[in-house]
Amino acid sequence: MANWDRIAEQSNGMYVASDYQQAAYKLMMEQTIYAGDRSGRIPFELITRHLGSFRDVFEQFGMSITHNPHHGYVVAIPKHAFGARMRLEETRLALLLRRIYDDRVNALEVVDGETFVTMIDLEQDYRKYFARAMPDRADIRGLIRSLKRNGMAREIDAEDDQPFQIVIRPAITDILGETALLQLAAYGIEKDDDATEADDEVS
């Protein structure tokens, strides 16, 4: 296990052991840390500067750490399951956002690793891929805030008369890798029982 006191000594007094512990805790709880986010710069710097030590710690919990220097983030990926438990509607939305992200990357419609989706486009794609109406916008806003917690998406003010638009963030490609996509697709697309959606979870 990492010796945080010894690692902190290498910072010449800039940081103490608890700073490294807090960085590890933040990554464990939030799954993704972006250097450009508020409160993200220092944890990102500490983790990437001592990436081997942090990887050793996370390995003990069955997790690997991926560092994407191009887009400036680190993400913790469980090796044996798809991260946190998700409700069915979160699963569907996460799947859809990953699909949209891939399409936008192929169309070169990505800026600094992020792509922007209007509510109109989201509604159209939701009906296209799931053959059902999208949840109302208040519910979608709540779902986006859930996905924000692990770095997959966030909401911003819209430039038109829409209430908000969605930013899909680059770590979605790490969090929803090929294995997770297969698990989620089987669960999120094929299930049709609306009555049980609120209680269904994916692990």
N, C-alpha and C positions, 0 to 999 in steps of 0.2 A: 504493500500500500504506500501511497505517497506520503512523504514526510513534509508537511506543509511548512513547518518551522524552518527546515533547511532550505526549502524552495524560497521562502520569504526572505531569507538572508541574502539571496542572490539579487534582490531588488534594491540593495543599498538603502534600506529604510523607507522606500516608497510604499511598500505594502507589508501587511502582517499576515500571519497564517489564516486568520478569519476571513480575509479578503478572498483567498483562494477557496476556502470552504464555502463561502457564500456564492462564488462563481459556479462551483460544482452543483450546489443546491439549485441555483437559478436554472441551469441547463437541465437538471433532472426534472424540475417541476414544469418548465416551459417548453422543453424539448428542442427549441431553436432559439439561438441568440444571434441577432443581427447587429453588426458593428455600428450601423447608422441609426439604430433606434435609440430613443431616450433610455437611459440606464443600461444600454447594451455595450457601450464602447469599452469600459474597463473590464467587465467579465470576459468579453471577446478577446481583449488583449491578453489577459492572464491565461486564458485557456489555450490560445494559439501559441503563446510563448513557451508554454510547458505542456504541449499537446500529448507527449508520450506519457507523462505522469497522470494526466486526466484520463487518458485512454485506459491506463492500468486500473484506475479506480472504477471506471464505468464497466470495465470487463467483469468485475466482481458481481455486478448486477445483471449480467447478460446483455449488455448494451455496447454498441460501438459508436464512436464519434467520427463524423465526417466533417472535414473542414473544406469549405468552398471559398478560396481566397478571391476569386474573380468577382463574386457577388457579396463577399464579406459576411459570411455567416458560418456558424457551427451548428450541427444538429446531432442529437442523440437518437440512435435507431435501435429498438429492441431486436434481439436476434431470434426470439422464439415466438413472438406474437405481434399483432399490429397494435402497438402503443396503447393509448388510453381507450377505455370503453366508450362507444359512440352510440347514440340513438339512431334509429333507422333514417330519420330525415337528415341528420348530420352526415350519415354514411352516403346517402344519395347526393347531397350537395357536394361533399368532398370529391366523390367520383366525377361529378359533372365538372367541377372546377379544374380537376386534373386533366380531363379531356379537353376542355377549352384552352388550358395553358399549353398543352402539346400542339393544338391546332394553331395557336397564336405564335408559338416559337417557329413552327414550320412556315408561317406566313410572314416571319420577321416583324411581328407586331409586339415586340417586347422591349421595354426601356429599362436599363439597369437591372435586368432580371425579372422585372414585374410587368404584368399586363393588366389592363383596365377593362372591366365589364359593366355595361349599363344594365339596369333592371330590365329594360325591354329585351336586350339580347339574351339575358339569363332566362327570362320567361319563355322565349322562343326555343332555346336549347333544352330547357327542362321538359317542355312538352314533346320535343323531337325525340329525346333519348329515353324518356320514361313513360311516354304516352299517357300523361296525366297532367292536371293543372299544378302549377307551382304553389306552395304554401303562400299565405298572404305575406305582404312585405314586412310587417312587424315580426312575423315568425322568422323570415329570412334574415332580418337584421340580428335577431337573437342567435341564429345558427352561425352567422358569420363571426359574431363575437366569441362563440365557442371555438371556432376554427382559428381565430386569432391567437388563442392561448398557446397553441403549439406552432405558430409561425406559418400557417398555410395561406391565410388571407386576412384582409382588414377592410374596413369601410372608410370611405372619404366622401366629402360633400360632392354632389353632382354639379356639373356646369349648366345643365338644362333644368327643366321643371321636375325632374325626378328627385325623390327624397335623398338618395345617396347612390353611389356606385361602388363596385367591389374591386379591390386590388388583389390579384392572385400573386402570391409571393414565391420565389424560386425554390424554397425548401420543400414545397409540395411534391417535387419530383423525387426527393429523398425519402420523405415520410410515406408517400404512396408509391413505393417501388413496385416492381413487377409482382412479387409475391403478395403484397398487400392488395394490389389491384385485382388479382384473381380472387382473393378472399372477399373483397368488398363487392366485386361484380356479382358473384354468386349470391351474396346476401342482399345487396342493395337493389339490384335490377329485377331479379326474378320474384321477389316477395311482393305480394299484392294485397295482403290483408290489412286494410287501413285501420281496422278496429284495434289492432294490436300494435300499431306503430309506436305509441308512446311508451310501451313497456319493453319493446324489443331492444336489445343491445348487441353489439358486436365486440368481441374481445380480441 
